[in-house]
Amino acid sequence: MPCLLGADPFLIVRSGPADSIRPMEPQLKDSVTDGIATVVIANPAKRNAMSAGMWRALPGVLDRLAADSAVRVLVLTGEGDTFCAGADISALREPGDEQQSLAVRAEEALAAFPRPTLAAVRGFCVGGGSQLAAACDLRFAEEGARFGITPSKLGIVYPSSSTRRLAALVGPATAKYLLFSGELIDGERALRTGLVDELHPAGALDKRVAEFARVLASRSLLTQAAAKEFADGRLDRDAHWAEQARGSGDTAEGVAAFLERRAPRFTYGS
């Protein structure tokens, strides 16, 4: 069953004549509908903060979805009216750097996902939430969203890979502003700095994300996969992608569809 964005943050458990309500356990929920995979960060009791178990589980979820040839696009979002308030701070009391290592592994797995990824952001997108959003290829947000990267408030060294990814996305000056201050910025400023690609009025985000995800799913995965590698700095695989293009038939199909004025039927990756 598809995950519903903005679902009720409590799980109803039927146990006798009356319904009892208990808080939902922290979890990642995923579904695939019409080639669009949706992963929902669900920990509403803590504004969708990522627990250690959720960080640990994310790479496996992504691997499973990447192995599904039906998946053409991945959407990452949060349950209810918050994207993700970061890592569960209570876990930081545990000794060692396990939490940060888990977060980096999850971030890198998301960045390496072989299809286009889109973060749908409403409400708070802070700390580890911004880390995950930045690892996506694109970010669409709802007005009222708030973004921040807050390790300076906790005396935590932000990972070098995450810092480089942030700086590549918004530029060194904005990256330093966010990291030095830990201050939150609104959606308008996030849009101006490139942290967000589109900003939508309240109530319009889900429709736009669904619409654009369908557009992405209809395009050539061959083009998208190569462009993703090149844009992310993998510049040594021109020969590989030229060979993939020759063998895929996508180019011939795309040209034929254009001349025949019909929708193309791309097959690369199917």
C-alpha positions in Angstrom: 0.0 0.0 0.0 1.4 3.4 -0.9 2.7 5.6 2.0 0.5 8.7 2.5 2.3 11.9 3.0 0.9 13.8 6.0 -0.5 10.7 7.6 -1.7 10.7 11.2 1.4 10.5 13.5 -0.3 7.9 15.8 -0.9 4.3 15.2 -4.4 3.0 16.1 -4.3 -0.5 17.7 -7.5 -2.4 17.9 -7.7 -4.5 21.1 -11.2 -5.2 22.1 -14.3 -3.0 21.8 -12.4 0.2 22.2 -9.5 1.6 20.2 -6.4 2.6 22.0 -3.8 4.9 20.6 -0.1 4.6 21.1 2.8 6.7 19.7 4.2 5.2 16.5 7.6 3.6 16.8 10.5 5.3 14.9 10.7 3.8 11.4 11.3 4.3 7.8 8.3 3.5 5.6 8.6 2.8 1.9 6.4 2.0 -1.0 6.5 2.0 -4.8 3.7 3.2 -7.1 3.9 3.7 -10.8 7.7 3.7 -10.8 8.0 6.2 -7.9 9.5 5.0 -4.7 8.6 7.0 -1.5 10.5 6.7 1.7 8.9 8.4 4.7 10.9 9.3 7.9 8.4 8.5 10.7 9.3 9.4 14.3 6.5 12.0 15.0 7.1 11.9 18.8 10.5 13.6 18.1 9.7 15.6 15.0 10.9 12.8 12.8 14.4 12.8 14.3 16.5 9.9 13.0 17.3 7.3 15.6 20.4 5.1 15.4 18.2 2.3 14.1 16.7 4.5 11.4 20.2 5.6 10.2 21.3 2.0 10.2 18.3 0.8 8.3 18.3 3.5 5.5 21.2 2.0 3.3 19.4 -1.4 3.3 16.1 0.2 2.3 17.9 2.1 -0.5 19.7 -1.0 -1.7 16.4 -2.9 -2.0 14.7 -0.1 -3.9 17.7 0.3 -6.2 17.5 -3.4 -7.0 13.9 -3.0 -8.1 14.0 -2.3 -11.9 10.5 -0.8 -11.6 11.8 2.1 -9.5 12.6 5.2 -11.7 12.5 8.0 -9.0 12.9 8.1 -5.3 11.1 10.7 -3.1 12.2 11.2 0.5 9.9 13.0 2.9 8.8 13.2 6.5 5.6 12.0 8.3 3.1 14.8 8.9 4.2 18.4 9.0 7.9 18.0 9.6 10.7 16.6 7.3 13.3 15.7 9.9 14.5 17.5 13.0 17.9 15.8 12.8 19.5 13.0 14.8 18.0 11.8 18.0 20.1 13.9 20.4 19.6 11.4 23.3 21.7 8.9 21.3 24.6 11.3 21.3 25.1 10.5 25.0 26.4 7.0 23.9 30.1 6.7 23.8 32.0 6.7 20.5 31.2 8.1 17.1 28.8 5.4 16.0 25.8 7.8 15.5 27.8 10.1 13.2 29.3 7.2 11.3 25.8 5.7 10.8 24.6 9.1 9.5 27.4 9.5 7.1 26.9 6.0 5.7 23.2 6.7 5.3 23.9 10.0 3.6 26.4 8.5 1.2 24.0 5.7 0.3 21.4 8.2 -0.5 23.8 10.3 -2.6 24.8 7.2 -4.5 21.2 6.0 -5.3 21.3 5.3 -9.0 18.0 7.0 -9.9 17.0 10.7 -9.4 16.1 11.5 -5.8 13.9 14.3 -4.6 13.4 15.6 -1.0 9.9 16.9 -0.3 10.3 19.2 2.7 7.8 20.7 4.9 8.4 22.1 8.4 11.7 21.6 10.1 14.7 20.3 8.1 17.5 20.5 10.6 20.8 18.9 11.3 20.7 15.3 10.0 17.5 16.3 8.2 19.4 18.9 6.1 22.2 16.3 5.7 19.7 13.9 4.1 18.1 16.6 2.0 21.4 17.8 0.7 22.3 14.2 -0.3 19.2 14.2 -2.6 19.5 15.4 -6.2 16.7 17.9 -5.8 14.8 19.6 -3.0 11.2 20.9 -3.2 9.9 22.7 -0.1 6.6 24.1 1.3 6.4 27.7 2.4 7.1 27.8 6.2 9.9 25.2 5.9 12.9 25.9 8.1 16.5 24.7 7.4 19.5 24.6 9.6 22.7 22.7 10.3 23.3 22.8 14.0 26.5 21.0 15.1 28.1 24.3 16.4 25.3 24.3 19.1 26.5 20.9 20.3 30.3 21.1 19.8 30.1 18.4 17.1 32.5 18.4 14.1 30.4 18.1 11.0 31.7 15.4 8.7 34.0 16.5 5.9 32.0 14.7 3.2 28.8 16.4 4.4 30.5 19.8 4.5 31.9 19.5 1.0 28.5 18.4 -0.3 26.8 21.4 1.4 29.5 23.8 0.1 29.1 22.5 -3.5 25.3 23.0 -3.2 25.1 26.5 -1.7 28.6 27.9 -2.0 31.3 28.3 0.7 29.9 31.5 2.2 26.4 30.2 2.8 27.8 26.8 4.0 30.0 28.7 6.5 27.0 30.8 7.6 25.0 27.7 8.3 27.7 25.8 10.0 29.3 28.6 12.0 26.0 29.9 13.4 23.7 27.0 13.6 20.9 29.5 12.8 17.8 28.4 10.9 16.9 30.0 7.6 13.4 30.2 5.9 12.4 28.7 2.6 12.8 31.9 0.7 16.4 32.2 1.7 17.0 28.5 1.1 15.6 29.0 -2.4 17.8 32.0 -3.1 21.0 30.2 -2.0 20.3 27.0 -3.9 19.5 24.8 -1.0 16.0 24.5 -2.3 15.0 24.1 -6.0 11.4 25.0 -5.7 9.2 26.6 -3.0 5.4 26.0 -3.0 2.5 27.4 -1.1 1.0 25.4 1.8 -1.0 22.5 0.5 0.6 22.5 -3.0 3.8 20.5 -2.3 2.4 17.0 -2.6 0.7 17.7 -6.0 3.9 19.3 -7.4 6.2 16.5 -6.2 3.9 13.9 -7.6 3.7 15.7 -10.9 7.4 16.3 -11.2 8.3 12.7 -10.1 6.1 11.5 -13.0 8.0 13.7 -15.4 11.3 12.3 -14.1 10.0 8.7 -14.4 9.1 9.3 -18.0 12.6 10.5 -19.0 15.6 8.5 -20.1 17.3 6.8 -17.1 20.4 6.5 -19.3 20.7 10.3 -19.5 19.8 10.8 -15.9 22.3 8.2 -14.6 25.2 9.6 -16.6 24.3 13.2 -15.8 24.2 12.4 -12.1 27.7 10.9 -12.1 29.1 13.8 -14.1 27.5 16.4 -12.0 28.6 14.7 -8.8 32.3 14.7 -10.0 32.7 11.3 -11.6 34.4 12.6 -14.7 36.3 9.4 -15.7 33.5 7.3 -17.2 32.8 8.9 -20.5 33.8 5.8 -22.4 31.5 3.7 -20.1 28.5 5.9 -20.8 29.2 6.1 -24.5 29.1 2.3 -24.6 25.9 2.2 -22.6 24.3 4.7 -25.0 25.3 2.6 -28.0 23.9 -0.5 -26.5 20.7 0.8 -24.9 18.6 2.0 -27.9 17.4 4.9 -25.9 18.8 7.5 -28.3 17.2 5.8 -31.4 13.9 5.6 -29.5 14.0 9.2 -28.3 14.7 10.5 -31.8 12.0 8.3 -33.3 9.5 9.3 -30.7 10.3 13.0 -31.3 9.8 12.7 -35.1 6.6 10.7 -34.7 5.3 13.1 -32.1 4.7 10.4 -29.4 5.9 9.7 -25.9 9.2 7.8 -25.9 9.4 4.3 -24.5 12.9 4.2 -22.9 14.1 0.8 -21.8 17.5 1.4 -20.2 17.6 0.0 -16.7 14.3 -1.9 -17.1 
